[in-house]
Amino acid sequence: MVLNTFTVGAAVTPTVIKTQYLNRKPRAQKPTAHITYDEGLNLIRQFLNYASHHTVEEIQAFTAQWVPSPRWVRSKDVEIPETEIARAADALIAQLGHKGVDRVGGKLWWQWRRDGSKLRAEWIEMRKDYNERKKQNQQSKRVMLYVHGGAYYFGSVDEHRYQMQRHARKLKARVFAPRYRLAPQFPFPCGLLDCLAAYLYLLTLQDPTTIILAGDSAGGGMVVRLGIPGSSRLVRTNYDLTHSFPSVAGKGEFDYIPAHGFMQRPSMAWPPPNTDDMESIAKGAVEKLVKSDLPRKSTQQERTDANETAMQGLLVRDMNGNENPKTNEANPAGTAGAGERPGDTIPGPGRNLSIMIDQKLVEIKDQIQMYTTNQLIAHPLVSPVMQPSLGGLPPLLILTGGGEILRDEQIYLAHKATNPTKYPPSEAYLNAHPEDRDIVTKYKPTEVQLQVWEDLCHVAPTLSFTRPAKFMFRSIAQFGAWALARAQNTAIDILDDDEVSVISSESDDETSSADTDLKKHAQDNGTISSRTLSKGILAEQVGKAGDPLPHFKNHMIRQRVDRYGNIYPLPAAADLPALQMSANEIGVIKPGPVRKWMAAKKQWDTRYASQKRKVQKQRIKEIAKGYQTFGDDDVPPPSALAGRRGVHMPEEKKKRSLGLSLWSLWGSSHDEKAVSSAP
């Protein structure tokens, strides 16, 4: 079945009925007490589940469809000049270094684009602010470079515009959003190049002190990876593609990200061929050319085993306890006896990942992450938690949901930035990169505001029509206004729209009931009762644009925030699981996440085995015809479209989307009411 507005609508309708009509009982002290949040969370969860049974190409096409801008928003599409793209490529090559260029497969393939394709970006601004600025003939002093999310492989500026326009309204700013290339067809470092080029272009138009960088999910990770001084960052993201932190092993009851990771129906884009596949494809292509069978496995059982391994992308060996595992420096998981366990749990070149699970050694042959190969998931430009230091950066605002599975890596990165020497890389990393040892102590601490929002999901502002999202947008605007004011050494006068701002569609009865629950919670919880004032209002609440920030303590503002925007102290570092890991455990694959991924992968491989065989046959045909190459020095990753270029590969045209338009209108309703009510 195709992926379009009508099929998606049919898939999510049961979820709407269940949450809207059959399960209206408030969930005490959870963000799902508000039916709009609960409904939105389940809608996204159901959509991702439904989309997982379609191909990467289908979900990319669906989320890239054209969505109109509201009448009160001015948007303008621009092209990033080739000169800035070339400058960005030179800077990225210098950052990667000779070894890094070799690891990514060269320096040409990731600069390639489809025929006729240009790097473009979109300006987004409230029309009222644009008219006022033009009337006064002034350049904006508030610009937000925003990189959209989507797990690196789906999503678009059109799909995220309803969030960006909220940022523009709250900050009275212009938002600049690049339309960067997506994995797996354009894997690391393609998207990073595009975002860097967009920033360099922005610098030709704006002073650095007028720019802040922001992003959600994969986009937030891209913003941190840029490593650009002088521009503050506001991010909600993932920083560790090895999934080595404790929260990733959880069930994710309050999150919409699949606990087992993202799965898609097989296609030419995903999954890419592994080494066994390439051997089989090459053998099939040669047999077709010579019209003769090549030597095969000697027995039927060997042929059956080889076929199963190829289909599941895993090789499982039973370690019955009779073997004596040898010391393995590639597996220093930081616990007693870890160095003696078999397996290669640290991603690196020249080997497949492998790990002990249930007394079996599992060798992972298939690519896990769409953004890059298994050998590169621990690269510092892929997983920023692996950077030797995150000191010396401009101020950071990091918002994470307390209920999301990616929570711990965000908490860790925030503390690593403020205290670089306390959270250095592992000895294994420093031994492999001795030139980075001096970097650990080179930079001063980065100032960070960390907010952990109780029980919220990944990138809760996606549900922009809900109460928790409203407070998150306020917090982002407050930090953005503060950062810009500090950079420009001036105060920023921004209209307070709270009097005309609509929180959500919840009823007065629901609000009253929730407030009663809040008071009871404050009375019963000794840790916050001393902070409770009259009328059930807490001493501190999330601010808004123009409000001063609390004081930094040891370069940090550490906050726990509930769904009402009330702020409590974040638990001490000693009480946070993310900060109890040794450096040797970070960037190391763990049994919990791998086990969940294997179980889900087995379901997809079984269900779509015939589809995978069809894709393999298609690849054999293409290889027989031949691809264009970049020369001997470039070897694109298996998923890269650049590695299988045809003679003519134009960019596909966008379609209009009724479904995304309706979602955008729903997400924009808050802004429409605020704009229409403003004086």
C-alpha positions as CSV (number, residue, x, y, z in Angstrom):
1,M,0.0,0.0,0.0
2,V,1.3,3.5,-0.9
3,L,2.2,6.1,1.7
4,N,-0.1,9.1,1.3
5,T,-2.6,11.2,3.1
6,F,-5.5,8.8,2.8
7,T,-3.6,5.6,3.9
8,V,-1.9,7.4,6.8
9,G,-5.3,8.8,7.8
10,A,-6.8,5.3,7.8
11,A,-3.9,4.0,9.8
12,V,-4.0,6.6,12.6
13,T,-7.9,6.9,12.9
14,P,-8.1,4.0,15.5
15,T,-5.6,5.8,17.6
16,V,-7.5,9.1,17.5
17,I,-10.7,7.3,18.5
18,K,-9.0,5.5,21.4
19,T,-7.3,8.5,22.8
20,Q,-10.0,11.1,22.1
21,Y,-13.1,9.1,23.1
22,L,-12.2,5.9,24.9
23,N,-9.4,6.9,27.3
24,R,-10.1,10.4,28.5
25,K,-9.2,9.8,32.2
26,P,-6.4,12.2,33.1
27,R,-3.1,10.6,34.0
28,A,-2.1,12.3,37.3
29,Q,1.2,14.2,37.2
30,K,2.0,13.1,33.6
31,P,2.1,15.2,30.5
32,T,-0.5,12.9,29.1
33,A,-3.1,14.4,31.5
34,H,-3.8,16.7,28.6
35,I,-5.7,14.9,25.9
36,T,-4.1,16.9,23.2
37,Y,-0.6,15.8,24.2
38,D,-1.7,12.2,24.6
39,E,-3.4,12.3,21.2
40,G,-0.5,13.9,19.5
41,L,2.1,11.5,21.0
42,N,0.1,8.5,19.9
43,L,-0.5,9.9,16.5
44,I,3.2,10.3,15.9
45,R,3.9,6.8,17.3
46,Q,1.3,5.3,15.1
47,F,2.5,7.1,12.0
48,L,6.1,6.0,12.6
49,N,4.9,2.4,13.0
50,Y,2.8,2.5,9.9
51,A,5.6,4.2,7.9
52,S,8.1,1.6,9.0
53,H,6.4,-0.9,6.7
54,H,7.1,1.4,3.7
55,T,10.4,2.2,2.0
56,V,12.8,5.0,2.9
57,E,12.0,6.6,-0.5
58,E,8.3,6.6,0.4
59,I,8.6,8.2,3.8
60,Q,11.1,10.8,2.4
61,A,8.6,11.7,-0.4
62,F,5.7,11.9,2.1
63,T,7.5,14.2,4.5
64,A,9.0,16.3,1.8
65,Q,5.7,17.3,0.2
66,W,4.9,21.0,-0.3
67,V,3.0,22.6,2.5
68,P,1.7,26.2,2.1
69,S,2.8,28.9,4.6
70,P,0.0,30.6,6.6
71,R,-1.0,34.0,5.4
72,W,0.6,35.7,8.4
73,V,4.0,34.1,7.7
74,R,6.4,35.3,5.0
75,S,8.7,32.7,3.5
76,K,11.3,33.0,0.8
77,D,13.4,30.3,-0.9
78,V,17.0,31.1,-1.6
79,E,19.9,29.3,-3.2
80,I,23.3,28.8,-1.4
81,P,26.1,30.0,-3.8
82,E,28.6,27.4,-5.0
83,T,31.4,29.5,-3.5
84,E,30.1,28.9,0.0
85,I,29.6,25.2,-0.6
86,A,33.3,25.0,-1.8
87,R,34.4,26.9,1.3
88,A,32.5,24.6,3.5
89,A,34.0,21.5,1.8
90,D,37.5,22.9,2.3
91,A,36.8,23.5,6.0
92,L,35.3,20.0,6.4
93,I,38.3,18.4,4.7
94,A,40.7,20.3,7.0
95,Q,38.7,19.2,10.0
96,L,38.6,15.6,9.0
97,G,42.3,15.5,8.2
98,H,44.0,12.9,6.0
99,K,42.9,9.9,8.1
100,G,39.4,11.2,8.4
101,V,39.0,11.7,4.7
102,D,40.2,8.1,4.1
103,R,37.7,6.8,6.7
104,V,34.7,8.6,5.1
105,G,35.8,7.2,1.6
106,G,37.4,10.2,0.0
107,K,36.6,13.9,-0.5
108,L,34.6,14.1,-3.8
109,W,31.6,11.8,-3.5
110,W,29.9,13.7,-0.6
111,Q,30.1,16.9,-2.6
112,W,28.1,15.4,-5.5
113,R,24.4,16.3,-6.0
114,R,21.7,15.0,-8.3
115,D,21.5,16.6,-11.8
116,G,20.0,20.1,-11.5
117,S,19.9,19.9,-7.7
118,K,21.0,23.0,-5.8
119,L,21.5,23.6,-2.1
120,R,18.6,25.8,-1.0
121,A,17.3,27.3,2.2
122,E,14.2,29.1,3.3
123,W,13.7,32.4,5.1
124,I,10.7,32.3,7.5
125,E,9.5,35.4,9.3
126,M,6.2,36.8,10.7
127,R,4.8,39.0,8.0
128,K,4.0,41.8,10.5
129,D,7.7,41.8,11.6
130,Y,8.8,41.8,8.0
131,N,6.7,44.8,7.1
132,E,7.8,46.7,10.1
133,R,11.5,46.0,9.4
134,K,11.1,47.0,5.7
135,K,9.3,50.2,6.7
136,Q,12.2,51.2,8.9
137,N,14.7,50.0,6.4
138,Q,16.5,47.9,9.0
139,Q,18.3,44.6,8.9
140,S,17.2,42.0,11.4
141,K,19.4,41.7,14.5
142,R,17.8,38.4,15.4
143,V,18.4,35.5,13.1
144,M,18.0,31.8,13.9
145,L,19.7,29.2,11.7
146,Y,17.4,26.2,12.2
147,V,18.2,22.7,11.1
148,H,15.2,20.4,11.0
149,G,15.2,16.8,12.4
150,G,13.9,13.5,11.2
151,A,16.5,10.8,12.2
152,Y,18.7,12.1,9.4
153,Y,16.7,10.3,6.7
154,F,13.2,12.0,6.6
155,G,11.6,15.3,7.3
156,S,11.8,18.7,5.5
157,V,11.6,22.4,6.0
158,D,7.9,22.3,4.8
159,E,7.1,19.7,7.4
160,H,8.8,21.6,10.2
161,R,7.7,25.2,9.2
162,Y,4.9,25.3,11.8
163,Q,7.6,25.0,14.5
164,M,10.0,27.4,12.9
165,Q,7.4,30.1,12.6
166,R,6.7,29.8,16.3
167,H,10.3,30.5,17.0
168,A,10.2,33.5,14.7
169,R,7.2,34.9,16.4
170,K,8.5,34.4,20.0
171,L,11.9,35.9,19.2
172,K,10.6,38.4,16.7
173,A,13.3,37.0,14.5
174,R,14.0,35.6,11.0
175,V,14.5,31.9,10.7
176,F,16.9,30.5,8.1
177,A,16.4,26.8,7.4
178,P,18.6,24.8,5.0
179,R,17.2,22.0,2.9
180,Y,20.1,19.7,3.5
181,R,20.5,16.3,1.8
182,L,19.3,13.2,3.7
183,A,20.7,9.8,4.5
184,P,20.9,7.0,3.6
185,Q,21.3,8.1,0.0
186,F,23.4,11.0,1.2
187,P,25.1,9.8,4.3
188,F,27.7,11.5,6.6
189,P,29.2,14.0,5.8
190,C,26.8,15.2,3.2
191,G,24.2,16.9,5.5
192,L,27.0,18.4,7.6
193,L,28.5,20.0,4.5
194,D,25.2,21.5,3.5
195,C,24.5,23.0,7.0
196,L,28.0,24.4,7.2
197,A,27.6,26.0,3.8
198,A,24.3,27.5,4.9
199,Y,26.0,29.1,7.9
200,L,28.9,30.5,5.9
201,Y,26.4,32.0,3.4
202,L,24.5,33.5,6.4
203,L,27.7,35.2,7.5
204,T,27.9,37.0,4.2
205,L,24.6,38.7,5.2
206,Q,24.7,38.9,8.9
207,D,27.1,39.8,11.7
208,P,27.8,36.7,13.8
209,T,26.5,38.4,17.0
210,T,23.0,38.4,15.3
211,I,22.9,34.7,14.8
212,I,21.8,31.8,17.0
213,L,21.8,28.2,15.9
214,A,19.0,25.8,16.7
215,G,17.8,22.4,15.8
216,D,15.7,19.4,16.8
217,S,16.6,15.8,16.9
218,A,19.0,15.0,14.1
219,G,19.1,18.8,13.3
220,G,20.2,19.6,16.8
221,G,23.0,17.0,16.5
222,M,24.0,18.7,13.2
223,V,24.2,22.1,15.0
224,V,26.5,20.8,17.7
225,R,28.7,19.1,15.1
226,L,29.3,22.4,13.4
227,G,31.5,23.4,16.2
228,I,31.3,27.1,15.2
229,P,32.4,29.7,17.8
230,G,30.4,32.9,18.3
231,S,26.8,31.7,17.8
232,S,24.8,30.3,20.7
233,R,23.0,27.0,20.3
234,L,19.5,25.9,21.3
235,V,19.1,22.1,20.8
236,R,17.0,19.0,21.4
237,T,18.8,16.1,19.9
238,N,20.8,12.8,20.0
239,Y,24.5,12.9,20.4
240,D,25.5,9.2,20.5
241,L,24.8,7.0,17.5
242,T,26.4,4.0,19.3
243,H,23.5,4.1,21.8
244,S,25.8,3.4,24.7
245,F,23.9,5.2,27.5
246,P,21.4,3.6,29.9
247,S,18.2,5.3,28.8
248,V,18.4,3.7,25.3
249,A,18.0,0.3,26.9
250,G,14.6,1.3,28.3
251,K,11.2,0.6,26.9
252,G,10.4,4.2,26.0
253,E,6.8,4.2,27.3
254,F,6.6,8.0,27.2
255,D,8.4,8.4,23.8
256,Y,7.4,7.9,20.2
257,I,10.9,6.9,19.0
258,P,10.8,3.1,18.5
259,A,12.7,1.4,21.3
260,H,14.3,-0.9,18.8
261,G,15.4,1.8,16.4
262,F,14.0,2.7,13.0
263,M,13.2,-0.1,10.5
264,Q,12.0,0.3,6.9
265,R,10.8,-2.0,4.2
266,P,13.7,-3.0,1.9
267,S,14.4,-0.9,-1.1
268,M,17.3,0.3,-3.3
269,A,18.0,2.9,-0.6
270,W,17.9,0.8,2.5
271,P,19.3,-1.5,3.8
272,P,22.6,-1.1,1.9
273,P,24.5,-4.3,0.9
274,N,26.9,-5.6,3.5
275,T,30.2,-7.4,2.6
276,D,28.4,-10.7,2.2
277,D,25.8,-9.1,-0.1
278,M,28.5,-7.5,-2.2
279,E,30.3,-10.8,-2.6
280,S,27.0,-12.5,-3.6
281,I,26.1,-9.6,-6.0
282,A,29.5,-9.6,-7.6
283,K,29.4,-13.4,-8.0
284,G,26.0,-13.1,-9.6
285,A,27.1,-10.4,-12.0
286,V,30.2,-12.4,-13.1
287,E,28.1,-15.5,-13.6
288,K,25.7,-13.5,-15.8
289,L,28.7,-12.2,-17.9
290,V,30.5,-15.6,-18.3
291,K,27.2,-17.5,-18.5
292,S,28.5,-20.1,-16.1
293,D,28.1,-21.0,-12.4
294,L,31.0,-20.2,-10.1
295,P,32.0,-22.7,-7.3
296,R,29.6,-22.6,-4.4
297,K,29.4,-23.9,-0.8
298,S,30.2,-27.6,-0.7
299,T,27.1,-28.8,1.1
300,Q,23.4,-28.0,1.2
301,Q,23.7,-27.0,4.9
302,E,26.5,-24.6,4.2
303,R,24.5,-23.0,1.4
304,T,21.5,-22.8,3.8
305,D,23.5,-21.2,6.6
306,A,25.2,-18.7,4.2
307,N,21.7,-17.7,2.8
308,E,20.3,-17.2,6.3
309,T,23.3,-15.1,7.4
310,A,23.0,-13.0,4.3
311,M,19.3,-12.4,4.9
312,Q,19.5,-11.5,8.6
313,G,22.8,-9.6,8.3
314,L,24.1,-11.3,11.5
315,L,26.4,-14.2,12.3
316,V,25.7,-15.8,15.6
317,R,28.2,-18.2,17.2
318,D,27.4,-20.2,20.2
319,M,30.0,-19.8,22.9
320,N,29.4,-22.9,25.0
321,G,31.8,-22.0,27.7
322,N,34.5,-24.4,26.6
323,E,36.4,-21.6,24.9
324,N,38.8,-19.3,26.7
325,P,38.1,-15.8,25.5
326,K,41.2,-13.9,24.7
327,T,42.0,-10.4,25.8
328,N,40.3,-8.0,23.4
329,E,41.3,-4.3,23.5
330,A,38.4,-3.5,21.2
331,N,35.9,-4.4,24.0
332,P,36.8,-2.4,27.1
333,A,33.3,-2.0,28.4
334,G,34.4,-0.6,31.7
335,T,33.2,-3.5,33.9
336,A,35.1,-6.3,35.6
337,G,36.4,-8.9,33.1
338,A,35.2,-6.8,30.1
339,G,38.6,-6.8,28.5
340,E,38.5,-10.6,28.4
341,R,35.2,-10.9,26.7
342,P,35.2,-11.7,23.0
343,G,33.8,-9.2,20.6
344,D,34.5,-5.9,18.9
345,T,32.2,-3.5,20.6
346,I,34.1,-0.3,19.7
347,P,33.2,0.9,16.2
348,G,36.3,1.3,14.0
349,P,37.6,0.7,10.5
350,G,38.4,-2.8,9.1
351,R,36.1,-4.9,11.2
352,N,32.5,-5.8,11.9
353,L,30.9,-5.0,15.2
354,S,30.4,-8.0,17.5
355,I,29.1,-8.5,21.0
356,M,28.2,-11.2,23.5
357,I,24.5,-11.7,23.9
358,D,23.1,-14.7,25.9
359,Q,26.3,-16.6,25.7
360,K,26.4,-16.1,21.9
361,L,28.8,-14.0,20.0
362,V,26.8,-11.9,17.6
363,E,28.7,-10.4,14.6
364,I,26.7,-7.5,13.1
365,K,27.1,-7.3,9.3
366,D,24.2,-5.1,8.3
367,Q,24.4,-1.3,8.8
368,I,22.6,-0.2,11.9
369,Q,22.2,3.6,11.5
370,M,21.1,5.2,8.3
371,Y,23.3,8.3,8.8
372,T,26.6,6.4,8.5
373,T,28.3,3.0,8.4
374,N,28.9,0.9,11.6
375,Q,32.6,1.8,11.4
376,L,31.9,5.5,11.7
377,I,29.1,5.7,14.3
378,A,31.6,6.6,17.0
379,H,33.4,9.3,14.9
380,P,33.4,12.6,16.9
381,L,31.7,14.4,14.0
382,V,28.9,11.7,14.1
383,S,28.6,11.2,17.9
384,P,29.6,14.5,19.6
385,V,29.9,12.8,23.0
386,M,33.1,11.4,21.6
387,Q,34.7,14.8,21.0
388,P,37.9,15.2,23.0
389,S,36.4,18.5,24.4
390,L,33.2,20.5,24.1
391,G,34.7,23.4,25.9
392,G,35.1,26.8,24.3
393,L,31.7,26.8,22.6
394,P,29.2,29.7,22.8
395,P,26.4,29.2,25.4
396,L,24.2,26.1,24.9
397,L,20.6,25.5,25.8
398,I,19.8,21.7,25.9
399,L,16.3,20.6,26.4
400,T,15.5,16.9,26.9
401,G,12.4,15.0,27.7
402,G,12.5,13.0,30.9
403,G,10.6,10.2,29.2
404,E,12.7,9.9,26.0
405,I,15.1,7.1,25.3
406,L,17.8,9.5,24.2
407,R,17.7,11.4,27.5
408,D,21.0,10.3,29.1
409,E,23.3,11.2,26.2
410,Q,21.9,14.8,26.3
411,I,22.5,15.1,30.0
412,Y,26.0,13.7,29.6
413,L,26.9,16.1,26.8
414,A,25.6,19.1,28.8
415,H,27.9,18.2,31.7
416,K,30.8,17.4,29.4
417,A,30.6,20.8,27.8
418,T,30.7,22.6,31.2
419,N,33.5,20.4,32.7
420,P,35.6,19.1,29.8
421,T,38.4,17.7,32.0
422,K,36.0,15.7,34.2
423,Y,34.5,13.9,31.1
424,P,37.3,13.2,28.8
425,P,37.3,10.5,26.0
426,S,38.3,7.0,26.8
427,E,42.0,5.9,26.8
428,A,41.3,3.7,23.8
429,Y,40.2,6.9,21.9
430,L,43.1,9.0,23.1
431,N,45.6,6.2,22.2
432,A,44.2,6.1,18.7
433,H,44.2,9.9,18.5
434,P,47.2,11.1,20.5
435,E,47.0,14.5,18.9
436,D,43.7,15.1,20.8
437,R,45.2,14.7,24.3
438,D,46.1,18.4,24.5
439,I,42.6,19.4,23.4
440,V,41.0,18.0,26.5
441,T,42.5,20.8,28.6
442,K,42.8,23.4,25.9
443,Y,39.4,25.1,26.1
444,K,37.5,26.8,29.0
445,P,34.1,25.5,30.1
446,T,31.1,26.2,28.0
447,E,28.1,27.8,29.7
448,V,25.1,25.5,29.5
449,Q,21.5,25.7,30.5
450,L,20.2,22.1,30.8
451,Q,16.4,21.5,31.2
452,V,15.0,18.0,31.8
453,W,11.3,18.1,31.2
454,E,9.5,15.6,33.3
455,D,8.2,12.5,31.4
456,L,8.1,14.4,28.1
457,C,8.9,12.7,24.8
458,H,11.6,13.4,22.3
459,V,11.3,16.9,20.8
460,A,8.0,17.7,22.5
461,P,7.6,21.1,20.6
462,T,6.6,18.8,17.7
463,L,3.3,18.8,19.5
464,S,3.2,22.6,19.3
465,F,-0.6,22.8,20.2
466,T,0.0,21.4,23.8
467,R,0.7,23.1,27.1
468,P,4.2,21.5,27.6
469,A,5.2,22.6,24.1
470,K,4.1,26.2,24.8
471,F,6.4,26.4,27.8
472,M,9.3,24.8,25.9
473,F,8.9,27.5,23.1
474,R,9.0,30.1,25.9
475,S,12.1,28.7,27.4
476,I,13.9,28.7,24.0
477,A,12.8,32.3,23.3
478,Q,14.1,33.3,26.7
479,F,17.5,31.8,26.2
480,G,17.7,33.0,22.6
481,A,16.9,36.6,23.6
482,W,19.5,36.4,26.4
483,A,22.2,35.0,24.2
484,L,21.6,37.7,21.5
485,A,21.5,40.5,24.0
486,R,24.8,39.3,25.5
487,A,26.5,38.9,22.2
488,Q,25.3,42.4,21.1
489,N,25.9,44.0,24.5
490,T,22.4,45.4,24.5
491,A,18.9,44.7,25.7
492,I,16.3,43.3,23.3
493,D,12.8,44.6,23.5
494,I,10.4,41.8,22.5
495,L,6.6,42.0,22.9
496,D,5.2,39.8,25.7
497,D,2.4,37.8,24.0
498,D,1.4,35.9,27.1
499,E,-1.8,37.8,27.4
500,V,-3.0,36.7,24.0
501,S,-1.3,33.3,23.9
502,V,-3.5,30.2,24.0
503,I,-2.1,27.3,26.0
504,S,-4.1,24.4,24.7
505,S,-7.7,23.2,24.0
506,E,-8.1,21.6,27.4
507,S,-11.3,22.5,29.3
508,D,-11.5,24.6,32.4
509,D,-12.5,21.5,34.4
510,E,-9.4,19.7,33.3
511,T,-7.2,22.7,34.2
512,S,-8.8,23.0,37.6
513,S,-8.4,19.3,38.3
514,A,-4.8,19.4,37.2
515,D,-4.1,22.4,39.4
516,T,-5.5,20.5,42.4
517,D,-3.2,17.6,41.6
518,L,-0.3,20.0,41.4
519,K,-1.0,21.4,44.9
520,K,-1.3,17.9,46.4
521,H,1.9,16.9,44.7
522,A,3.7,19.9,46.2
523,Q,2.4,19.1,49.7
524,D,3.3,15.4,49.5
525,N,6.8,16.0,48.0
526,G,9.1,17.2,50.6
527,T,11.8,18.2,48.1
528,I,9.6,20.9,46.6
529,S,7.2,21.8,49.4
530,S,9.5,24.6,50.6
531,R,9.3,26.2,47.2
532,T,5.5,26.4,47.1
533,L,3.9,29.8,47.4
534,S,0.3,30.7,47.8
535,K,-2.3,29.7,45.2
536,G,-0.2,26.6,44.4
537,I,2.3,28.6,42.4
538,L,5.9,27.6,42.6
539,A,8.8,30.1,43.2
540,E,10.3,29.7,39.8
541,Q,8.7,29.3,36.4
542,V,10.0,29.1,32.8
543,G,10.6,32.6,31.6
544,K,9.9,34.3,28.3
545,A,11.8,36.3,25.7
546,G,13.4,39.3,27.5
547,D,13.4,37.8,31.0
548,P,16.9,37.4,32.5
549,L,18.3,33.9,33.0
550,P,19.0,32.5,36.4
551,H,22.7,32.7,37.5
552,F,25.1,30.1,36.2
553,K,26.7,28.0,38.9
554,N,29.9,26.3,37.8
555,H,29.0,27.4,34.3
556,M,25.7,25.6,34.4
557,I,22.0,26.2,35.0
558,R,20.6,22.7,35.9
559,Q,16.7,22.5,35.9
560,R,14.0,20.0,36.1
561,V,10.7,21.3,34.6
562,D,7.2,20.0,34.9
563,R,4.4,20.3,32.3
564,Y,3.2,23.6,33.9
565,G,6.6,25.3,33.3
566,N,7.5,25.0,37.0
567,I,11.2,24.6,37.8
568,Y,12.8,22.4,40.4
569,P,16.5,21.7,40.9
570,L,17.9,18.8,38.8
571,P,19.2,15.9,41.0
572,A,22.9,16.0,41.8
573,A,25.4,14.6,39.3
574,A,25.9,11.6,41.6
575,D,22.2,10.7,41.2
576,L,22.1,10.8,37.4
577,P,22.8,7.4,35.7
578,A,24.2,9.2,32.6
579,L,27.1,10.6,34.7
580,Q,28.1,7.4,36.4
581,M,29.5,5.7,33.3
582,S,33.2,5.5,32.9
583,A,34.8,7.0,29.8
584,N,35.6,3.5,28.6
585,E,31.9,2.7,28.4
586,I,30.9,5.6,26.2
587,G,30.8,4.9,22.4
588,V,30.7,1.2,23.1
589,I,27.7,-0.9,21.8
590,K,25.7,-2.6,24.6
591,P,23.7,-5.8,24.7
592,G,20.4,-4.2,25.6
593,P,19.9,-2.0,22.5
594,V,21.5,-4.6,20.2
595,R,19.1,-7.3,21.5
596,K,16.0,-5.1,20.8
597,W,17.4,-4.2,17.3
598,M,18.0,-7.9,16.5
599,A,14.5,-8.9,17.5
600,A,12.8,-6.2,15.4
601,K,15.2,-6.8,12.5
602,K,14.3,-10.5,12.5
603,Q,10.6,-9.6,12.1
604,W,11.3,-7.2,9.2
605,D,13.7,-9.7,7.5
606,T,11.2,-12.5,7.7
607,R,8.3,-10.4,6.6
608,Y,10.1,-8.8,3.7
609,A,12.5,-11.6,2.7
610,S,11.2,-11.7,-0.9
611,Q,11.4,-7.9,-1.2
612,K,15.0,-8.0,-0.1
613,R,15.8,-10.7,-2.8
614,K,14.2,-8.5,-5.5
615,V,16.4,-5.6,-4.4
616,Q,19.5,-7.8,-4.6
617,K,18.6,-8.9,-8.1
618,Q,18.1,-5.3,-9.2
619,R,21.5,-4.4,-7.8
620,I,23.0,-7.2,-9.8
621,K,21.5,-5.8,-13.0
622,E,22.8,-2.3,-12.2
623,I,26.3,-3.5,-11.4
624,A,26.4,-5.4,-14.7
625,K,25.6,-2.2,-16.5
626,G,28.3,-0.3,-14.5
627,Y,28.3,2.9,-12.5
628,Q,30.1,6.2,-12.8
629,T,33.0,6.6,-10.5
630,F,35.0,9.4,-8.8
631,G,38.4,7.9,-9.4
632,D,40.5,5.5,-7.4
633,D,40.7,7.8,-4.3
634,D,37.0,7.8,-3.6
635,V,35.0,4.8,-2.3
636,P,31.5,6.0,-1.3
637,P,29.7,4.1,1.5
638,P,27.4,1.3,0.4
639,S,24.2,3.3,0.9
640,A,25.5,6.4,-0.9
641,L,23.7,7.3,-4.1
642,A,26.9,8.7,-5.3
643,G,28.4,5.2,-5.5
644,R,25.7,4.0,-7.9
645,R,25.3,7.0,-10.2
646,G,23.6,6.5,-13.5
647,V,23.9,8.6,-16.6
648,H,20.9,10.9,-15.7
649,M,19.7,11.2,-12.1
650,P,17.5,14.3,-11.8
651,E,16.0,15.5,-8.5
652,E,12.4,14.4,-7.9
653,K,9.7,17.1,-7.9
654,K,7.7,17.8,-4.8
655,K,4.0,17.0,-4.5
656,R,1.4,18.7,-2.5
657,S,0.2,17.1,0.8
658,L,-3.2,17.5,2.2
659,G,-2.3,15.6,5.3
660,L,0.9,17.6,6.2
661,S,-1.1,20.8,5.4
662,L,-3.7,19.8,8.0
663,W,-1.1,18.9,10.5
664,S,0.7,22.2,9.9
665,L,-2.6,24.1,10.3
666,W,-3.2,22.3,13.6
667,G,0.3,23.1,14.8
668,S,-0.2,26.7,13.6
669,S,-3.5,27.4,15.3
670,H,-1.8,28.7,18.4
671,D,0.1,31.2,16.4
672,E,-2.9,32.3,14.4
673,K,-4.9,33.1,17.6
674,A,-1.9,34.9,19.0
675,V,-1.3,37.0,15.9
676,S,-5.0,37.8,15.4
677,S,-5.4,38.8,19.1
678,A,-2.3,41.0,19.1
679,P,-2.8,44.8,19.2
